[in-house]
């Protein structure tokens, strides 16, 4: 196949060379005709000047000789190229033949190795046949001896039959007892292993419960410290700052008043952060009570509580029929409050704020959705959206503590549900959560 391809390539190259020769010849012919035309035109304009005509003819003849010499040189170049191509093809064929010879030599070596292996295998087979023949002779002798012994055994067989029946019945009883003992022993081993595992597990559970109690005590102590020890300094900062503003309002100036306002604002944010942190920590200790929840009434009442007009950008709520669900109503109110407040907050820079609240019934669960047309977020950072203190927008752009969605995630998990989100930057966001269906 490679030789045929080489011949085909050589044929294509010969055709290329022939077309090149023909093109050179045509160009030379065009050049000669142009010179003859120019010379003829010159002769028409000066028919009386014979000397010019003779010189022109002589010039054409010289040009023709030069063209012939150039054609010969071009043909020699083309011939050299053909010869070079043929030499390259021969060298390629030689290399292919060398490779083929190497492959043939390798195959011959493999065949010789295989032949040697077959010779060894044949010798082994002959040895095995000899052993089988020896074994057959021994078996024939044994059979003859057995034939003699069998006659004697037949005489004893009658006497042994009765004894064998008795022994057989006794052996059956022994086997049954043995099987029962082995079964009982296996059951005891399994029981002992289970007891050992249960004891080990009980010890581990005891240690885990002790650690859990200790962690809960530490958490309660921490909550107490946060609620009292941290609140007092913040109240002091806020109170003394306001007193300083009231007593020295005329001397601090505009810039000083601005700085003190920032201190007051940040102290208030710290207080809100402590409140959210306490609420988040209390979720782990709060007992979840389950009951039927009228989601439509809960959401409608919550919207009436949080609706505050801010200029011309009044949020528009589009609420479809919401399916009821099973859960803790106070905790679910916190979920709706956080999701709806976020939808309003992150849509405040839009000319018109539209918030859609929907639900869908799917098998044994209900899926709720809060969708807005606000700032949205980049899904690249989706893993951070439900973490504590994780914010995807700056504090100057949108205020908040970064705990609201973490609280939502924890509450839904305690209800054995799931929470997730879909969004696109500057194109709004949709937050979903699922709860058990009331009929499940």
N, C-alpha and C positions, 0 to 999 in steps of 0.2 A: 504493500500500500504506500509506503514512504517513497519507493523508487518511482511508482506511477505519479505521485504528487510532484517529485523532482522533475520528471519529464514534462509534466504539464507546466511547471514554472519555467522550464527552459523554453518550451514552445511559446509561452506568453512573452518572454524576453526577446525571442527572435522576431515575433510580430512587432514588438515595440521598436526594435532596431530597424526593421524594414520600413515602418511608418516614418521613422526619423530620416532615413535615406531619401524616401519619396518627398518628404517635406523640404529637405535641403535642395533637391533637384528642382522642385517647383519654384522655390525662391530664386534659384539661379536663372531659371528660364524666364521668370517675370522680369528680373534685372536686365537680361539680354534684350528682351522685347522692348523694354522701356528705353534702353540705349538706342536700339534701331529706330524706334519711333521718333525719338528726339533728333537723331541724325537725319532721318527722312524729312522731318519737318524743316530742319535747317537747310536741306538741299533744295526744298521747294522754294524757300524764300530767296535763295541765291543760285538760280540755275546756271548762271553765267560763270560761276566760280568753280571750276573743275578741280583746282588744287585743294580747296577745302573739302570737297567730296572725297577725294583720294585719301586725305589725312583721316577723315572720319571712318572710312572703311578699314584703314590700317589700325585705328584705335579699337574698333569692334573686334578685329581679329586677335589683337593682343589681349583684350578683355576675355575673349572666349578661351584663349590658351590658359590664362590665369584661373578662370573658373574651372577648366578641366583639371588643372593641377590641384585646386582646392578640393574638387570632388574626389580626386584620387586620395588625397590626404585624409578626407573625412571617411572614405571607405576603409583606409588602413586603420584608422582609429576605431571604427566600428568593428572591424575584424579582430583587432586586439581585444576589444571588450568582449566579443563572443568567445575568443580563446580563453580569456580570464574567467568568464562564467563557466565554461566547460571544465577548466581546471578546478574551480571551486566545487563543481558538482562531483568531479572525480574524487576530490579529497573527502567530500561528505560521504560518498559511497564507500570509500576505503574505511572511514571511521565507523560506518554502520556495519561493514563486514567484520571489523575487529571486535565490535561489541557483540555481534552475533556469535563469533568464534568463542569469545569469553563465556557467553551464556551457554553454548554447546559444551564447552569444557566443564562448566559448573554442573550441568545436567549429567554429564558422564561420571563425574565424581560422585554425585548423588546416587546414580545407578549402581556404581561399584560398592558404595556403602550399603545400599539396600541388598545387594547380592550377598555381601558378607553376613549381614544380619539374617538373611534367609538360610544360609548354610548353617549358622549357629542354631537357628530354630529347628532345622531338619535334624541336626545331631541330637538336640534335646528331645525331639519327638521319637527318634529311634531308641534313645535310652529309656523313655517312658514305656514304649512298646515292649522292650525287653523285660522291664520290671513287671508289666502286666502279665506277660507269659509266665514269668516265675511265680507270680501270685496265683495264676490259674492252676498251675501244677500243684501248688500247695493246697489250694481249695479242693481240688479233686481228691487228694490224699485225705484231707479233713472230712470230706463227704463220705468216703469209704469208712473212715473210723466212726463217723456219726451213725452210719447205717448199722454198724455192729452194736454201738451203744444204744441205738433206738430200740432194738429188740429187748435189751435188758430193761430199758425205761418203760416199755409197754407192760412188762411184767409188774413193775413197781407202780405203774400209773393207776391201776385199779385200786391199789391200797392207798395211794396218795389222794385220789379224787375226794374221798370222804373227808380226809384231813384238810384238803384245800378248801372244801366248802365251809368247814368250820372256821378256818383261818380267814377266808374271804369275808364272812359275816363279821368276824371280829375286827378285821382291817377296815371295813366300811364304817363301823362304829368309831374306831380310832380316828379315821380321816375326818369324820364329821366333827368329832370333839376337837381335833386339831384346827380345823377351819374356824370353828366357833371361837376357840382361844385366840387364834391370830386376828380374827375380826374384832374381838373384844379388845385385844392389845392395841390394834390400830386406832380404835375409837378412843381408847384411853390416852394414846399419844396425842391425837388431835385435840382432845379435851384439855389436856395439860398445856399444849401449845396455846390454845385459845385463852386459857386462864392466865398463862404467863403474859400474853399480849394484852389482855384486859387489865391486868395489874400494872403493866408498864404504861398503858394508855391512861389509866386512872391517875398514876403519878404525874404523867405529863399534863393531863387536864388540871390536876390540882395546882401544879406549878404555874400553868397558864392562867388559871383563875386568880391565883395570888398576884401574879404580875399585872393582870387586868385590873384587879381591885386597886393595886398600888398606882397604876397609871391613871385610873379614874380619880383617886384621891389627889394625885398630883395635878390633874386637870382641873378639879374643883378648886384646889388651892390657887392654881394659876388664874382661874376665872375670878376668884375673889380678889386676887392681887390686881388684876386688870380693872375690875369694876371699882375698886376703892383706891389703891395706891397710885394707879396711873391717872385716874380721873381727877384726883386732887391737884396734882401739878398743872394739868391742863386748865382746870378751872381757875387756878391762881394766875397762870399766864394771861388768860383771857380777861380776868377781872382787873388785875393790875394794869394791863394795857389800856383798858377802857378808862380807868381812873386817871392814868397819865394823860390820856387824850383830853379828858374833861378838865383837869387842873392846869394843863399847859397847852391848851389849844392855840393860844395866841403866839407862843414862842417856838413851837416846833416847825412851823412852816408847812407848805404844801407837800414837799418831798418827804418830810418826816411823818406827816399824817398818812401819806400813801404807804410808807413802810409799815407803820403800826397797823393799818388796815389789813395789810398782807399777813401780819402776825396773828391778828384776830381770826382772819379767814382760815389760816392754816391750823390754828388751835381747834376751830370748829370742825374742820375736816378730820383732825386727829380723833376728836370725840366720836364722830360718825364711824370712823374706822374701828374704834374700840367697840362700839355698839354692834357693828356687823361681825366683828371677830367673836364677840360673846355669843351672838345669835348662831354663828356657825358651830361653835364648840358645844352649845347646848343641844344641837340637833342629835348628837350621838347619844345623849342621855334621855332625850324626850321619848316617851312611850307613844308609839303610833297606834291610834285607834282607827278602825276601819268602819265606815258606814257609807250609805248611799249619798252621793253629792250631786245636787242640782247645779251643774256647771253653768248653765245659762243664767240662772239667778245670781250665782256667785260672781260671775264676770260682769254682769250688768251693774250690780251694786258696787263693785270695786271701781269700775270706770266712773261712776257718779262721784265717788270719794276723791279720786285723784285728778279729775278734770279741772284744770285751772287755765283760764284764758290768758294767752301771752301774745299781745298784739293781734295782728291779723292772721297769724299762723295757728289756727285752731285745729287740732287733730280731728280727722274724719274717721270714724270706726265703721267698718263693714263686718257685721257679726252674723254668721249663718247659724242655723240650728245646731246647738251643741249637745252631744250625747251625754247622758249621766255616766258616772263612774263610781268606783269604790275606793275610798281612801280617807285620810284625815283632813277634815275641812279646813282647819286652821293652817295646817302646813300647805295645803293646796292654794289657799288664799295668798300665802307668801310667794308661791311659785308664779301665780298669775300676776301679782304685784310687780315682781322683779322683771318678768318678761315684757309686760305692757309698758312699765316705766322706761326700760331700755329702748323699746321701739319709739316712744315719744322723744326721749332724749337724743337719740342718734338720728332723728329726722328733723331736728329743729332748724337746720339750715336749708331745708327744702322749701320751695315756694308754697307747696301744699303737702301736708302730711296725711298719708292714707295708711291705715292699719287694718289688716284683714285678720279675723279670728275665725277659724274653721275647725271641724272635727270630722273624723271618718271612722266607721266601725269596721274592724278587720278581725275576723275569727273571734278569739277570746280576749281581745284587747281593743281599746279605743285610742286613737292617735289624734292629738290636738296640735294646732299650728297657729303661731303668731307671726304674721308677715308684715314687713314695713318697706317703705321706699327710701330709706335713709342712707347713711354713709356706707353701710356694709363693712366687710373686711376681706382680707386676702386669705383664701383657703389654704395657702401655704403654711400659715400659722394656726391652723385649726386645732392642733394638739394643745395649744395654750389657752383656748377660749374658755374652758371650764375649770381652770386652775385657780388656786387662791392667789390673790394679788397680781394676776396676769391681766395686762391691759394691752390692747392693740391700737389704741389712740392716745394722744398726749393728754395730760391733765388740763392744759390750757384750752384744748379744743373741746373736750367733753369731760365734765367732772365725774367723780365716782371713786369708790374704794377698791374695785376689782374683786369683790367677794360675792356679788349678787348672783352671777351664773354658777359659782361654786356651790352656793346654797341651793340653787335649783337642782343641780346635779345630785347633791347629797340627798335631798328630799325625794326625788324620783327614784333613786336607787333603794331607799328604805321602803318604797312602795312596790319594789320588785318590777320597776319599769325601766325605760330607757329614754335618754335625752340626746338629741343631736341637732345639727344646724347645717344650713346651706346658704351661701352668700357669694356676692361678687362685689369687688370694691367699687364704691360710688353707685351701686345699683340695688341697694336694699339687702335685707337679710330675712331668712325664714328659720324660726326655731320650732322644733318638734319635740313632743314628749308623749309617752304612751303610759296608760294605766290599765289595770284589769277591768274587763267588761263586767257590768253589773250582773249579767246572766251566767258568767263563768264560775 
